[in-house]
Amino acid sequence: MSQIIYFYSNDAGLLRHWQATFDHVEPVTQAWSHPSDSIAVVDSQYPDLPTWDNPIWARRMAHQRVIVVNTNPSDEEGYAALLAGAAAYCHAAAPKELLQQVLSAVNSGEIWAGRSLVMRLLKAVNQLPAKIDPLTSLSEREREVAYLAARGQSNKEIARTLNITERTVKAHLSACFEKLNINDRVQLALKVNGIN
């Protein structure tokens, strides 16, 4: 049986879009109570939704992965939703291929957000005081790549900065992820700044 996605929205068009993208998308009309292995997609324009700083989100998101969507997304709202514990934040009517990437990332235990929001998160993380060097298991070059990636540089920018190929950057990042037991750049930024 396919994974059930519980969809919180009053927008019938959005529901049809998600049902056309994924099997087993269920509209929700009652209170929040679903199995922990399911995913909830929450339209942030859903009526009477608690604010993102409400402690109820911590309880809900501790037991279920939540993707927050909006037809008019903003970095401010995405930032608040991710701080509340959401696994992803994206445009509610994103193309099918992008929604599939989001779901795949969430199912892999990763966090998904658009580039501008990720850049904002990385900037906030990089302003925190660093603790002991969490990258002692990495080679000198892997450490250089990790620091640049954590500061939001793309593979192309890192390659240019270090005068290496993008393929080499990808190889170093893969080694960093494996050695540090992490899955993505957001986790890398947290690790570089001694938060994770």
N, C-alpha and C positions, 0 to 999 in steps of 0.2 A: 504494500500500500504506500502511496506517495505521502510525503509530509504535508500536514494540514497547515495552511496559512490562514489565520484569523484576521479579518479585515475590518477595521474600525473606520467607517466613513459613511456619510449620508449622501455622497456623490455617486449616483448610479452609473455614470459614465466611467468614473475611475474604477469602480468595482468590475465593470465589464472589461476594461483594459487589463486589469490584473488577472481576471479569470481567463482571458484570452492568452495571457503570458504563461500562467502556471495552472497545473491541475490542482484541485482540492483547495480553492480559495473560498472561504466561508464568510459571508457577511455576519457581523456581530450586532445583535440587538439587545442582549442582556448584559449582566454584570461580568466583570473580568474574572474568569476562572477556566483556565485551559491547561492541558498537560505541559509539563516542563520541556518536552522535546519538540513542541510546536513553536511556530513563529507568529508574532503579532505584528501586523502592519497598521500603524496608527496615523491617520490623516490628522495633522495638527489643527485642522479647522473643524474637527469633530466637536459637536456641542458639549458644553460643560466639562471639557477636558481639564484636569488639574494643571496648575502651572508647573513648569519643569523643576522648580525648586521644592515642590511638595514631596515629603518623605514617602508618599505612597508609591512613587516611581521606583525608588530603591527596592521596595518589597516586591513589586511586580517584576522588575528587571532582574532580580536575583534568581528568579525561577523560570524566566522565559526570555528568549531573545526578541528584541523589539526593533523594528525598522520604522523610523519616523519619516513621514512623507508630507509634502506640501505642494500645491500647484503654483505657489509663489514662494519658493524657498529663500531663506536669508541665512547668512553666516551666523548672525546673532542667535537666531532660533536653533540652528544646527548645533552651535557651540553649547547652548543650554541643554539641549536634548542629549548630546553625547556626555556632558558632565553628569546628567541625571542617570546615565547608564545605558543609553540606547546603543545598539550595535551598529546602526547605520542611519544616515540622514541623506535623503535624495529628493529629486523632483518626483511628484506623485505620478506624473504622466510621462516619465522617461521612456525612451525606446525599449522594446522587449529585450534586446541584447544587453543593454546597460542594467536593467532590472535583474536579468539572470546573473550578471557579474556580481551585483550587490548581494543577491541571495547566496551565491556560491561563497563569497567572502564571509558572510555571516555564518553560514553552515560550517566553515573551516575555523571558526573561532576568532576571525579577524574583525577589525572595525573598518567600516567603509564610509567615506565622505568625499565630497567633491574637492578638487584641487585647492580652490581658494580657502575653503574651510580647513583643510589639512595644513595649509601654509600658516593660517592663523593659530591653529593648535601648536604647531611646531615653534612658532615665534613665542607663544606664551610659555611653553616648556623650556625654551632656551633662556628665558629671563630668570628662571629659578636658579638659586645658588647650587653649583655642582658640589657633589660629595666626593668620596673616593673614586678613583678611576675604575669603572665597572667593566672596562674593556681589556683587562690584563691578559685574557686568554687569546686575544687577537694579535696578529702580526702587525708590524708598524704600518704597512701599506693598508691592511684591512682597517686599522684604526683610523687612518686618514680618510678613507672612503666612508666609514661609519660616521665620523664627525660631520663631513660635508653633507651626507644624505640626511642626517638628523637636523641639519640647518635648512633643509628644504630644497637643496640643489637636485636637479634632475640628473639622470645618468649621463646625459650629454654634457651638462655643465661640469660634473665631476671629472669626466674624461678630459675635458679641455683644461681644467684647473691642474690636474695631476699629469697631464701629457701622456695619457694612456688611452686605449680603445674602450668604447662602450661595452664591448664584450668582456673585457677585463674587469670593468666596473661591476657588471652583473655577476661575474664569478666571485669577486671579492664580497659583494653583498650577500650572495648565497652562502658563502663561507661564514660571514658574520651572523646571519640568521641561524645557521645550524649550530655554531659554537655557542651562541648566546641563548639558544632555544626560544627564538621568537619567530613571528610570522610576517611582519610588515614594518614599514618605515615609522609608523606612529609608535609601535612598541620599541623600535630602535631608538627613537628620540627620547622616549621615557628612560630607556636603559642608559643612554649616553649621559643623561642628566641625573642619574642615580635615583630615579623615582620608582623604577620597576626592578 
